Amino acid sequence: MKEDKNAVLIDNREKLINKVLIEYSKKLNVKDLCPAKEEVAIELIITNPYAFCIAMCLDRGTPTEIIWTIPYNIYRILGHLDPERLYSYTFEDWERLIEQLKYKQRFKTAARRTLYELTKLIVEKYYGNAAKIWEEKTAIEVIKTFDKIYGVGPGIANMAVLLIEKAFNFQFPDKENINIKADSHTVMIMYRLGLIKELNEKLAVKKAKELNPSFPGIIDQPLWHIGKHFCFKKEPKCNECPLNQYCEKQGV
């Protein structure tokens, strides 16, 4: 009987946490989720789908503010951001361009292949229109497309569809196929909240599905944002965190 009561209490607590996360998600905009070193860089991201794809596909091992500024840096160097004009670029051409960037992706050798494959895909399959990657497509189709690009992977591919909805006011019909990107932020916060019992990416993805079967990824952006701005490993801002009252491991 006591175990049943505890189970009910845990379930109710998780529902409250989930509700707070969903409400917090509604407050977040593109600038919150795609911070850049320069304001104009964000304007380029939300008006040029190719710029968006460049940043998204390079988003690994590098501060977010640098990643979302890279497309604008490329634009300033070249005077354009046209995939058809960049289609002829070799690995060496991309490497030389990357070396000129004010802000660079951490894995420069991998980045050149990512940019080469992304541009080749957009020109050969989508006739130079990067938005065609997601227009009239399901989320699962888009996730598979991004996942095939070198260096991207399923985590970033899921994050891509979530940000496409925010940046381009687009809605996918199959939200049940969109999950969280289980990175250091999302996993740590889910652990501190007691949603998962250990720091484990698979457990985090599984829990997201349990909390929101119809749209697991809905809690990704609020978890990430809270992790970036409040839930630090050292000196976390617990008193400012919207999940403060539900955290089992404040300051841990």
N, C-alpha and C positions, 0 to 999 in steps of 0.2 A: 504493500500500500504506500509506504514511504517512497519507494523507488518510482512508483507511478506519479506521485505528487512532484517529485524532483524533475521527472521527465517533462511534466506539464510546465513547470516553472522555467526550465531551460528553453522549451519551445516558445513560450511567450516572450522570453527575453530576446531570443533570436529574431522573432517577428518585429519587436520594437527596434532592434538594431537595423534590421533590413529596411524598415519604414523610414528611419532617420537617413540612411544612406540614399534611398531613392529620392527623398525630398531634397537632400543636399545636391544630388545630381542635377536637379532642375535649375539650380542656381548657377551652375557652371557654364561658361561660354568658351568659345574657341581660344580667346586670349588666356584664359585660365589654364587650358589644357595644352596649348601649344605656345608657351612663352618663348620669346626670341630676344636677341641682343638689340635689335632695332625694330621700332614700331612698324616701319614700312614692310618688313619681312613678313609679318602676319597678313597684311593686306594682299601680298602676292600669293601666299598660301591659299587664301579663301577665294581668290579670283582666277587662279591658274592651277587646274588639276594636275598638270605635270609637275609643278613646283611642290604641290602637296605630296605626290607620289615619291619624289626624290627624297624629301625629308623623312617620310614615313619608312621608306625602305632602308634608310641609313641609320635608323634609330636603334643603335646598340653600342654600349660601352662608352658613350659620350654624353656630357650634360645636355639636357633637353634644350636649353637656351641656345646652344651652339647648333644642334641638329636643325631646328626650325629657322635658323638664320642662313644656313648653307645655300638654299636655292636663290635667295636674294643676292648673296655674294657672287654666285655664278652669273646671275643676270647682270650685275654691275660690271663684271669682267668682260662678258661677251657682248653685252648690249641687247641680248635677247634670251629667251628660254623656249626655244622651238625644237621639239624632239626630232622633227624631220631634218633640221639643219645639223643636229648632233648625231644623226643616225650613222654617219660615216666615221665617227670617232672610234679609234682603236683603243685598246687597253692603255697604250702609251700616251695617247692624246688625253684620255681621262686622267691619267696620273699627273701629267703636266698641269692640267687645269686644277686638280686638287691641290697641287703644291702652291698655286697662286692664291688660294683662299685665305682670307683673313682668319677665319675660324675653320678648323679642320675636324673631320671625323677621325676618331682614334685609330681605326683599322684601315689605313689608307690603301693598302694593297687589295683588301677585300672590297673596299668601297668602289674602286674602279670597275671591278667585275659586276657589282650590283648595278651601277649606273649604266654600264654597257648593256646588260641583260634587260633592264627596265626599259631603256630607250628602244631597243630592238623589238621588244614585245609591243610597245605602244604604236610604233610605226608599222610593223608587219601585220599585226592582228587587229589593231584598232585605228588604222589609217591616220595616225598622228594625234588622235583625240583621246587623251588619257581618261576623260570622264566616261568613255565607253566601257572602261573596266567594270564600272558599277551600274551604269544606266541600264534599266530593264533587266537587271540581274538579281538573283537571290543572294543572300548573305553567304551561304555556303559556297556558291560559285565564285564570289569575290575572294573569299578566304583562300580557296584552292588556288586562285590565280596568283595572289600575292605570295603564298607559301612556296610556289615554284621558283620564285626569283631568288637568286643566290644571296644567302645571308639573312633572309627574312624570317622564315619559320612560322609556325602556327600562332605563337604568342603575339608577334607583331601583326600578323595577318588579321587576328581577331581585333586588335586595337585599331587597325586601319578601318574596318567597317564601322566601329563605334565612332571614330572621329569623322568619317565621311558623313554620317548622319548629322553631326553637329556642324561641321564646316560648310556643308553644301545643302543643308535643309532637306535631306534625303531620308526616306524611310524604307527599310528592308521589310519584306513581308514575312520572313521566317526568322524572327528574333530568337526563337528557341535554339537556333544554331550558332548564336553569338555568345561566346563565353568571355571571361576575364582574361587579361594577360597577367599571368601569375609571376610578377616580378618582385623585387625586394620590398617595395612599398606595400603592395596588396597582401602578400603573404605575411609580412610582419604585423600588419594591423589586424588581420583576421586572427592571427595567433594571440595577440595581446587582448583582443576582445573575447577570446575563448571560443571562437567559432571553429578553430582547428586546434588540435592538441600538440602539434609540433610544426616546426618550420618546414613545410613540405609543399611543393608546387602542385603535385597531383591532388593532395588533400584539399587545397584551396580551390582548385577547379571543380572538384567534386562537390564541395560545400556550396559553391556559387550556384550550381545546378539544383541542389536541394532547396536553397532559399528562394530561387526564382526560376522554376522550370520553364516558364514561358519566355523568359529573357534573362538568362544567367549573367550576361555581360553588363546589365544595368548598374551593378554596383562597382564596376571596374574604375570608372573615372572618379567617383567620390573617394574611393579607397586610395587611389593614386594621389589625388590632390591633398588629402589629409596627411598622407605619408610624406609628401614633399614639403608641406608648410607647417605641420604641427608635430607629427609623430617621429621625432628624430631618435637615433640610437643614444645620443648624448644630449642631455638637457632638453627633453621633449616639452613642448608647450601644451601640457595637459589641460590647463585651465581654459585655453582658447579652443580646444578641440570640441567639435559638435557631438562627439561620442564619449565625452569625458565620463558621464555618469554610468556608462556601460562597460568601461574598460576594467579588465581583471588584473592587468599588469602595468599600472601607471608607473612610468619612470624606469621600467625594466628594459 
